[in-house]
Amino acid sequence: MAKKAPFPYVRTFFAWFLSLLIFFPLFWLGITAFKTEGQAIAGHLIFTPTLDSFVEVQTRSDYLHYAKNSLVTSVVSTVLGLLIAAPAAYSMAFFRTRKTRDILMWMLSTKMMPAVGALMPIYVMAQTTGMLDSIPALVIVFTLSNLPIMVWMLYSAFKEVPIDILEAVRLDGATLWDEFRHAILPLTMGGIASTALLCLVLTWNEAFWSLTLTSANAGTLAALIAQYSSPEGLFWAKLSAASLLAIAPIIVFGWFSQKQLVQGLTFGAVK
């Protein structure tokens, strides 16, 4: 007879406690967005909900303009990143060399460098080429910053494909493109989708480069949120409304795609 796990209620309590602790900031953000500025500053828990802050965000800042910029930069950089990362991961997975592992580790190590370390050269290049405050500049930066993660995740997905299938396809005289399209792509569609979803989320939430390289023209939702922090102070209700409008689409998107996200993050974890 299997032994009962020790202290099951204690573990359940701590699991709920941690869950509520993580959820509380989002809850507080949500209720603050429906308060007036006075109620938000006072921290009232009992109040009459109002949509004034949401109306102010749209009329003052044009939420749809910033949302469109976030959507365009996220989707385009993700698609462009997949087009670059897929061939690289395919080559590393099925045509390995002695340096393949070293290259993968070097690519991953670039994510450990603080973004501010590359700020000056990237800003100067954007300024020199006239690409400051433009969508193409953000797309290029987002694509390059996500490439190491995309290559690693696709590499893990491709490594799961049985080599026997590839050998059978090659014996039939298939080209590399036919091999990828008819054998690799159908078998790794889940991994590719997971990679795309994760990078879409990361790009949508990116704030550092959005605030550094853009202003009103190409600003994303991160720039919209930053507008409600001023030398006069923070407009808590409007800041919360802008933040809620910014994260709501990606939260809903992540909720419906959580299975694919978890699948992509755990590729190769179990053999």
PABA-713314 format. One record per residue (C-alpha): residue number from 1; x, y, z. Coordinates in nm, 2 decimals. Each point is the difference from the previous one (the first is absolute). Layout:
num | east | north | up
NUM | X | Y | Z
...
This chain:
num | east | north | up
1 | 0.00 | 0.00 | 0.00
2 | 0.14 | 0.34 | -0.10
3 | 0.09 | 0.23 | 0.28
4 | -0.20 | 0.32 | 0.03
5 | 0.20 | 0.31 | -0.08
6 | 0.11 | 0.19 | 0.32
7 | -0.18 | 0.31 | 0.09
8 | -0.24 | 0.02 | -0.30
9 | -0.20 | 0.28 | 0.15
10 | 0.30 | 0.20 | 0.07
11 | 0.12 | -0.03 | -0.36
12 | -0.34 | 0.09 | -0.13
13 | -0.02 | 0.30 | 0.23
14 | 0.34 | 0.13 | -0.12
15 | -0.10 | -0.07 | -0.36
16 | -0.31 | 0.21 | 0.04
17 | 0.19 | 0.27 | 0.19
18 | 0.26 | 0.04 | -0.27
19 | -0.27 | 0.00 | -0.27
20 | -0.19 | 0.28 | 0.17
21 | 0.32 | 0.19 | 0.07
22 | 0.09 | -0.01 | -0.37
23 | -0.36 | 0.08 | -0.11
24 | -0.05 | 0.29 | 0.25
25 | 0.19 | 0.27 | -0.20
26 | -0.21 | -0.08 | -0.31
27 | -0.32 | 0.01 | 0.22
28 | 0.10 | 0.34 | 0.14
29 | 0.08 | 0.14 | -0.34
30 | -0.34 | -0.11 | -0.13
31 | -0.20 | 0.16 | 0.28
32 | 0.21 | 0.32 | 0.00
33 | -0.07 | 0.05 | -0.37
34 | -0.37 | 0.04 | 0.08
35 | 0.06 | 0.26 | 0.27
36 | 0.02 | 0.38 | -0.01
37 | 0.35 | 0.15 | 0.07
38 | -0.11 | 0.09 | 0.36
39 | -0.12 | -0.35 | 0.07
40 | 0.31 | -0.15 | -0.15
41 | 0.23 | 0.21 | 0.22
42 | -0.21 | -0.07 | 0.31
43 | 0.00 | -0.37 | -0.07
44 | -0.38 | -0.05 | 0.05
45 | -0.12 | -0.36 | -0.03
46 | -0.36 | 0.10 | -0.01
47 | -0.08 | 0.24 | -0.29
48 | -0.23 | 0.07 | -0.29
49 | 0.17 | -0.13 | -0.32
50 | 0.06 | 0.26 | -0.28
51 | 0.13 | -0.02 | -0.35
52 | 0.13 | 0.35 | 0.00
53 | 0.37 | -0.11 | 0.01
54 | -0.05 | -0.22 | -0.31
55 | -0.17 | 0.28 | -0.19
56 | 0.28 | 0.23 | 0.09
57 | 0.26 | -0.24 | -0.12
58 | -0.17 | -0.04 | -0.34
59 | -0.08 | 0.37 | -0.05
60 | 0.33 | 0.14 | 0.12
61 | 0.24 | -0.26 | -0.13
62 | -0.17 | -0.20 | -0.28
63 | 0.03 | -0.35 | 0.14
64 | -0.08 | -0.16 | -0.33
65 | 0.31 | 0.17 | -0.16
66 | 0.23 | -0.15 | 0.26
67 | -0.17 | -0.33 | -0.01
68 | 0.04 | -0.02 | -0.38
69 | 0.37 | 0.07 | 0.04
70 | 0.04 | -0.27 | 0.26
71 | -0.19 | -0.25 | -0.22
72 | 0.20 | 0.08 | -0.32
73 | 0.34 | -0.01 | 0.17
74 | -0.08 | -0.32 | 0.19
75 | -0.14 | -0.19 | -0.30
76 | 0.25 | 0.11 | -0.26
77 | 0.30 | -0.06 | 0.23
78 | -0.12 | -0.34 | 0.09
79 | -0.06 | -0.11 | -0.36
80 | 0.34 | 0.15 | -0.11
81 | 0.17 | -0.18 | 0.30
82 | -0.15 | -0.33 | -0.10
83 | 0.12 | 0.04 | -0.36
84 | 0.35 | 0.05 | 0.13
85 | 0.00 | -0.24 | 0.30
86 | -0.16 | -0.30 | -0.17
87 | 0.28 | -0.06 | -0.25
88 | 0.26 | 0.06 | 0.26
89 | -0.16 | -0.25 | 0.25
90 | -0.05 | -0.25 | -0.28
91 | 0.36 | 0.01 | -0.10
92 | 0.12 | -0.04 | 0.36
93 | -0.24 | -0.28 | 0.08
94 | 0.06 | -0.22 | -0.31
95 | 0.35 | 0.10 | -0.11
96 | 0.19 | 0.03 | 0.33
97 | 0.37 | 0.08 | 0.02
98 | 0.23 | 0.00 | 0.30
99 | -0.07 | 0.37 | 0.05
100 | -0.38 | -0.02 | -0.01
101 | -0.04 | -0.01 | 0.37
102 | 0.25 | 0.29 | 0.05
103 | -0.19 | 0.21 | -0.25
104 | -0.33 | -0.07 | 0.17
105 | 0.15 | 0.10 | 0.34
106 | 0.15 | 0.31 | -0.14
107 | -0.33 | 0.10 | -0.15
108 | -0.18 | -0.05 | 0.33
109 | 0.27 | 0.19 | 0.19
110 | -0.08 | 0.31 | -0.20
111 | -0.34 | 0.02 | 0.18
112 | 0.19 | 0.04 | 0.33
113 | 0.14 | 0.33 | -0.10
114 | -0.21 | 0.30 | 0.13
115 | -0.18 | 0.17 | -0.28
116 | 0.15 | 0.34 | 0.11
117 | 0.34 | -0.14 | -0.09
118 | -0.10 | 0.01 | -0.37
119 | -0.20 | 0.33 | 0.03
120 | 0.26 | 0.24 | -0.13
121 | 0.10 | -0.17 | -0.33
122 | -0.36 | -0.09 | -0.08
123 | -0.12 | 0.35 | 0.07
124 | 0.28 | 0.15 | -0.21
125 | -0.07 | -0.23 | -0.29
126 | -0.37 | 0.07 | 0.01
127 | 0.07 | 0.38 | 0.01
128 | 0.25 | -0.02 | -0.28
129 | -0.23 | -0.19 | -0.23
130 | -0.31 | 0.21 | 0.08
131 | -0.18 | -0.29 | 0.16
132 | -0.07 | 0.15 | 0.35
133 | -0.36 | -0.01 | 0.09
134 | -0.09 | -0.24 | -0.28
135 | -0.16 | -0.34 | -0.01
136 | 0.29 | -0.16 | -0.21
137 | 0.25 | 0.09 | 0.27
138 | -0.20 | -0.17 | 0.27
139 | -0.07 | -0.31 | -0.22
140 | 0.38 | -0.04 | -0.06
141 | 0.09 | 0.03 | 0.37
142 | -0.28 | -0.23 | 0.12
143 | 0.09 | -0.26 | -0.26
144 | 0.37 | 0.00 | 0.09
145 | -0.07 | -0.01 | 0.37
146 | -0.23 | -0.30 | -0.03
147 | 0.21 | -0.20 | -0.24
148 | 0.20 | -0.19 | 0.26
149 | -0.31 | -0.12 | 0.18
150 | -0.17 | -0.09 | -0.33
151 | 0.30 | -0.20 | -0.13
152 | 0.03 | -0.19 | 0.33
153 | -0.37 | -0.09 | 0.01
154 | -0.02 | -0.10 | -0.36
155 | 0.33 | -0.20 | 0.04
156 | -0.16 | -0.19 | 0.29
157 | -0.32 | -0.07 | -0.21
158 | 0.19 | -0.12 | -0.30
159 | 0.22 | -0.23 | 0.21
160 | -0.32 | -0.19 | 0.10
161 | -0.06 | -0.11 | -0.36
162 | 0.11 | -0.37 | -0.05
163 | 0.30 | -0.02 | -0.23
164 | -0.16 | -0.31 | -0.17
165 | -0.27 | 0.22 | -0.15
166 | 0.26 | 0.23 | -0.15
167 | 0.21 | -0.28 | -0.14
168 | -0.31 | -0.15 | -0.16
169 | -0.09 | 0.34 | -0.16
170 | 0.36 | 0.05 | -0.12
171 | 0.00 | -0.35 | -0.16
172 | -0.30 | 0.10 | -0.20
173 | 0.21 | 0.28 | -0.15
174 | -0.16 | 0.29 | 0.18
175 | 0.17 | 0.34 | -0.01
176 | 0.08 | 0.19 | 0.32
177 | -0.31 | 0.22 | -0.06
178 | -0.22 | -0.31 | -0.06
179 | 0.14 | -0.16 | 0.32
180 | -0.07 | 0.30 | 0.20
181 | -0.35 | 0.06 | -0.14
182 | -0.13 | -0.36 | -0.01
183 | 0.18 | -0.15 | 0.30
184 | 0.14 | 0.25 | 0.24
185 | -0.28 | 0.26 | -0.01
186 | -0.30 | -0.23 | 0.07
187 | 0.19 | -0.18 | 0.28
188 | 0.12 | 0.32 | 0.17
189 | -0.30 | 0.23 | -0.05
190 | -0.07 | 0.01 | 0.37
191 | 0.36 | 0.11 | 0.08
192 | -0.01 | 0.26 | -0.27
193 | -0.33 | 0.14 | 0.13
194 | 0.13 | 0.00 | 0.35
195 | 0.31 | 0.19 | -0.10
196 | -0.21 | 0.26 | -0.19
197 | -0.24 | 0.04 | 0.29
198 | 0.27 | 0.05 | 0.26
199 | 0.19 | 0.25 | -0.21
200 | -0.32 | 0.18 | -0.08
201 | -0.06 | 0.04 | 0.38
202 | 0.35 | 0.11 | 0.06
203 | -0.01 | 0.26 | -0.28
204 | -0.34 | 0.13 | 0.11
205 | 0.13 | 0.06 | 0.36
206 | 0.33 | 0.16 | -0.11
207 | 0.04 | 0.34 | 0.15
208 | 0.37 | 0.10 | 0.01
209 | 0.05 | 0.03 | -0.38
210 | -0.35 | 0.14 | -0.06
211 | 0.06 | 0.28 | 0.24
212 | 0.36 | 0.07 | -0.12
213 | -0.05 | -0.01 | -0.38
214 | -0.35 | 0.14 | -0.05
215 | -0.22 | 0.28 | 0.10
216 | -0.35 | 0.09 | -0.13
217 | 0.02 | -0.14 | -0.35
218 | 0.12 | -0.36 | 0.05
219 | -0.06 | -0.02 | 0.38
220 | -0.14 | -0.33 | 0.13
221 | -0.23 | -0.06 | 0.29
222 | 0.30 | 0.03 | 0.23
223 | 0.04 | 0.36 | -0.11
224 | -0.37 | 0.06 | 0.06
225 | 0.03 | -0.12 | 0.36
226 | 0.31 | 0.22 | 0.05
227 | -0.20 | 0.32 | -0.08
228 | -0.18 | -0.02 | 0.33
229 | 0.32 | 0.04 | 0.20
230 | 0.09 | 0.36 | 0.02
231 | 0.21 | 0.24 | 0.22
232 | -0.33 | 0.10 | 0.16
233 | -0.06 | -0.35 | 0.12
234 | -0.17 | -0.32 | -0.10
235 | -0.36 | 0.00 | -0.12
236 | -0.08 | -0.34 | 0.16
237 | -0.34 | -0.05 | -0.14
238 | 0.09 | 0.09 | -0.36
239 | 0.33 | -0.19 | 0.03
240 | -0.19 | -0.31 | 0.11
241 | -0.25 | 0.04 | -0.28
242 | 0.28 | 0.04 | -0.26
243 | 0.18 | -0.30 | 0.15
244 | -0.31 | -0.22 | 0.00
245 | -0.08 | 0.09 | -0.36
246 | 0.36 | -0.09 | -0.09
247 | 0.02 | -0.34 | 0.17
248 | -0.36 | -0.11 | -0.05
249 | 0.05 | -0.12 | -0.37
250 | 0.31 | -0.20 | 0.08
251 | -0.15 | -0.15 | 0.32
252 | -0.30 | -0.13 | -0.20
253 | 0.23 | -0.12 | -0.28
254 | 0.23 | -0.17 | 0.25
255 | -0.29 | -0.16 | 0.18
256 | -0.13 | -0.17 | -0.31
257 | 0.34 | -0.10 | -0.12
258 | 0.15 | -0.11 | 0.33
259 | 0.02 | -0.37 | -0.11
260 | 0.22 | 0.09 | -0.29
261 | 0.21 | 0.23 | 0.21
262 | 0.07 | -0.27 | 0.26
263 | 0.07 | -0.26 | -0.27
264 | 0.26 | 0.23 | -0.17
265 | 0.17 | 0.07 | 0.33
266 | 0.03 | -0.37 | 0.09
267 | 0.12 | -0.14 | -0.33
268 | 0.28 | -0.25 | 0.06
269 | -0.04 | 0.02 | 0.38
270 | -0.12 | -0.37 | 0.02
271 | 0.16 | -0.28 | -0.20
